[in-house]
């Protein structure tokens, strides 16, 4: 072995990126773009100096009327074959052998150490066919992981990365059903015919679509996955249909605030490379009985037996006008670092500053802890049960 000189590493910098089919629509609407994985996504719509007001207006639109967000950057993987359900059950922490056709299910993927590496939604389109979503930045690694697993298991499945084949949008808000019904062709969007977490395949004003009723932002909403060349057309149709209902496009920053108010975890932000489902407050995402186990099961069981040192909790500051702790602000315990803040925001819906933070496992559910701000100020946070907003999930079940 020998050293490598810096001059041999010199060269033209190159950062590839991707654009969704709706990219020009976002620019025309004044979007401020941000990098998400390899993609450019709207952070918010408006002038940079008016970011706070713009994000607040987008959040209000989703909570009170209807909003539309481009989620084409989500990963898409198809699992097909007679062992498709068995393969997903062995790979993910969830169970899929008895998942009904036409239903979707939240899924969580761990590595061999029990750490969370990805999440998504598994939609059962047929007896032997699933459509699986993955996070924007992790889909390629997840796809490679699934291929690697089946190279060892030799189950009868085909695994296809279809991320580039589909564009997707999420329409959310109390008036979202009224908007999509104006474009409905052969899909019945009524609450009785299309309940929460169901999936339907059909036409949306002539555009073939996979429709999933999901609620990441905590409101009535639908996610539409359509052929990539039809993405911009779908965006235009939904924006036009939503005009009478004061529809408003919203970006990543508003989405992050909305999901935080519901206590929904973002993998990679509220987790790190060592976080297990119990530490992230997600033991509910682990199926109780799985004959063949799941990836990372042995490690999670061993760690559970030894006892965890930390857990992710929700907190409120009890001061709506107080400072918002930045990401990675320190959680202190008698002068010692005891954890960190992963997400925090000033929430109009909750009338408080709310957030998520890692704290010692032994901290009680009714306890309080101290956060150290970058300027050295100490603030007291109170542990609060999740979700902060609409705890009975009535809004997304309309």
N, C-alpha and C positions, 0 to 999 in steps of 0.2 A: 504494500500500500504506500501511496505517496500523497503529498498535499496537492491541492488544486489552486492555482493562482486566480485572483479575482479577475484578471484580464480575460481569462478564458470564459468567464461567466457573463461578460459584457455583451450587450446586444439590444436590439430594438424591443421595447416593452410592448406586449400584446395581451390585451384582455378581451377575449371574445364575449359577446353578450347576445341575447335573443330578445326579440320583440313579439308581443302578442298581435293577433290580427286587428285588435282595436287600438293599437298604439297611436295612430294618427287621430283617432277620435279623442283620445285623452289629451293630446297636445292641443287640439282645437278647443277643448274645454278649459284650457289653462292649467293642466296638471303639472305639478312639480314631481319629477321622476326620481326614483331611488333604485338602487341595485338590490335585487333579491335573488340569490343564487347566481345564475347566468342571465337573469331576466331584468328588464327595465319595467318597473311597476309604478303607478301613481301613488305617491305618498299622501298627497292631498290636492285639491283643486283650488287654485287661487294664487295670489301674490306671496312671495316668500316672507315679506314683512307682515303679512296678515295670517300667518300659519295657524295661530291659536284660535282666532275667530273662525277660520275656514273649517278646521277640524271639528270645532264645537257645533257648527251648523250642519256638518255632515252627520255627526252623531245624532243630533236632534231630528234630522230628517228620517233616519232609520227608526228611531224610537217612536216618532209621532206619525209619520206618513209612510214613505217607502224610499228605499235606496237601492242602488245598483252598483256592484263591484265586479271588476274583471278578475277572475280567478283561473285564467288559462294557464298560469304558471304551475298549478298543482300537477303533481306527477300522476300518470295513469298507467296501470299495469293490468293486463288481462291474464287470468288463470283459467285454462280450459282443459277438460279431459275427465275421465271417469274417477280420478283421484283428486280432483280439484278441491273438494271440501276437506278431505283428509290432509292434503298438503297445507292448506291454510291453518287448519287446526294444530298441526305439528309446528308450524313456523311462528304463528302469532300466539299471544297469550289467551286469545278468545276461542270459543268453540263454534264450529260452522257446519257440523254434520247434519244438524236438525234446523239450520237456518232456512226459513221459508223462502221460496222463490218470490221475488217482488219486495223483499225486505232488505234493508241495509243494516250494517252493524259497525260500531266503532271498533277499530283494531289497534293493537299496540305491539310493536316489534322490539324485542330485546336481543342483545348479543350474548355470547357464552358466559360473560361475567354477570349477567342479569341487568345490565344497564340499558335504559331505553335508548333506542337509536332512531325510531320513526313511529309515526302513527298515521291514521287515515280512516277511510270508510270502505268497507267491503260490501258491494252490492251483488246479490245473487240474481243473475239475469236468467238462469236456467238451471236444470238439475246438475249439469256439469260445467257451468260457466259463471265466473265471477269477474266483476270489474272493480278494481282496487285503486283507491287514490292514495297518494303519498305526498309528503311535504315537498315544497319547491326545491329546497337545497339538498334533499337527501334521496330523491327518487333514483338517481343513477346508482348510488351505493346500495340501496334497497334491492334494486333489480339484480345487481351482481350477486348480492347475498342470497337471494332466492334461487338464482341459477346454480350457485355453489352448493346450496343445500340439496337441491334435487339431483345434482351430480353424484351425491353420496347416497341419497335415499332411493333413487331410481323409481319414483312414482310415475304413474301414467298421466302426465300433465304437460301442457305447453305453456310457457311463460313468455309474454310479449310486452315489451315496453311501448305503449301507445301514447306517450306524453305528447309527441309531436303531431298526433292524429286528431286531437280534440282541442277545441277552444271551450271555455267555460265561463259562466257568469253566475253570480249569486244575487238574487233579488230578495230583499228582506224588509220587513216592516208590517204594521197592522193592515196596510192597504195592498200588500203584495199580491194576495189572492185575486183581488179585484182587477189588478193589472194583467196578470197572466191569463185570467179567464177570457179576456177580450181577444187573446191570440190562440185559445185552446181549439184544437182540431179533434183529436181522438183521445185526449186525456181528460178525465174528470177530476178537477182540482178541488172539489168540495171536501170538507173536513171528513165526512163519512167515507167517501170513496178513496181518499188519498190521505191517510193518517200520518202522523209524525214518524219519521225514519223509514217510510216506504219509498220504493223506487218504481218508476214507470218508464216504459219506452213507447214513443209515439211521435206525433207531429206537433210542432208549435208554429202555426201559421205557415205550413209547408216546409218547415225545417225539421229534419229528423233529429230527435233529441232524447237523451237519457235524463230524466227528471228525478232528482232526489230531494225529498223534503227533509232538510236539515236545519239546525238552529244554532250555529256557532256563535252568532251575535246575540242570541237570546230572544229573538222575535220570530213571528211567523215568517217562513222563508222557503225558497226553492233554489236548488242549484241545477243549472242546465248544462249538460255536456253535449256539444254538437260537433260535426265535422269541422276541422280547422278552417277550411275556406268559407264556411258559413258564419264564422264568429262575428265579424263586423256587421253582417246583415241582422243577426239576432240582436246585437246591441242596439242597432238603429230601431228595430221594431219595438223593443221593450221601452226604449226612451220615448218613442212616439206614443205608445200606448199608455205610458205613465204620466204624460203631460197633464191630463185632467186631475191627476192625483198628487201633483207637486213632486214628482219623482226627482231624485237628486243623485248623481254619481258620488261614490265615496271611495276613499283610498285606504292604504294600508294603516295609516296612523289612526283613523277613525275605527277601523276594524279591530285594531289592537285594544283600543279603549273599550269598545263594546264587548269584546270577548272577556276582558279582564273584569268587567262588572258582573259577568256571569261566572267568573272563577275558572274559566277554561284555560288550560295550560298550553303554552306554545313550546313544542319540543325544540331544544336548542337555545331557548331563551330562559324558560323556567326550569329547564333541566340542563345537566352537563354530562360529560362523558362517564360519570360514575353513578348517576341517579337511577335508582331502581323504582319500580311502580309503587311499592309501599312508601318510600321516602317522598315521592311526588304526590302522595295522597290519592293514589289510583289503584288500590287493591281490588276495587270493584271491576277493573278491566281484566282481571285474571279469572278464567273459568275455574270452577271448583273441582270438577272431575274431568280429567283428560287422560284416557288410557295410555296414550303414547307420549304424554308430557308435552312440553313446548320448549322452544329455544330459550335457554337461560334459567330454566326451572330449578335445576340443582343448585345453582349459585344463589338464587333468591331464597330458596329454602334454607340454605346454610347461613346466609346473612341474617335471615329472620331468627334463626335459632340463637345466633350470637348476640342479637340485639343491634338495632340501628342507632346511629349517633345523631341524626338530624331528620327533620321532616319539613315539608312545605306547608305553610299555613297562610290563611288570609288575614289581613289586618286592616284596621281603620285607625286614623289619627285622632278622630273626634274633634277636628278643627277644619271646616270646609275651606277656610282661607289660609291654612297653614302651608308650610313648604312641602313640595313633593319630593320625596327621596329619589335620587337618581338610581338607575340600575347599578347593582354591586355596591350600594351604600352598605356600610358594615352594621351588623347586629352585634351589640356589645353586652357582655355580662360581667359586671364588676371589673371593668377595665380590660377584659379579655375578649378577643374576637370570637363570637359564637355562631356566626352565620352571615347571611347577606340578603339584600333585597334583590329580587329578580325582575319585578314589574311594579310600577306604581303610577297612579294618575289621579287628577282632581276630577271627581265624578259629579256631574250635575244631577244625574238620576239618583245617586246615593246620598247627595248632599254632604260629601265628605271626601277626604283623600283616602283612597283604598289601594291595596297592593298585595303582592305575594312575597314571602320571604322564607328563607331557611332558618330554622331555629333549633335549639337542642330538642332531641326526641322526648325528653322528660318534661318539657314545658306543657303545662296544663291548657286545656281548651278555653278556659276563662281567664287566662293569665295575660300579662302585659310584658313588653320587652322594650329595650332601648335601641334606637337607630342613631348612628353617628353620621351627620351630614358632612359634605366635603369641606364646609367652612368651620368644622369642629363643633357645631351646635348639636346638642343631644335632644331628641324628641322621643316621646313615649308613644308606642303603638299598642293597640289592644287586639288580641287574637279574636277573630270573628269567623263564624261558620260561613261556609260557601253554599250557594252563590250570594254575592252582595245584593244583586238585583233580581227581583221576581223569584224568590226562593222556592215557590211551588211550581215553577215552570209553566205557569198559566199562559204567558204571552206566546210562547212558541207552539202551544197546543191549540191555538184558536181554530 
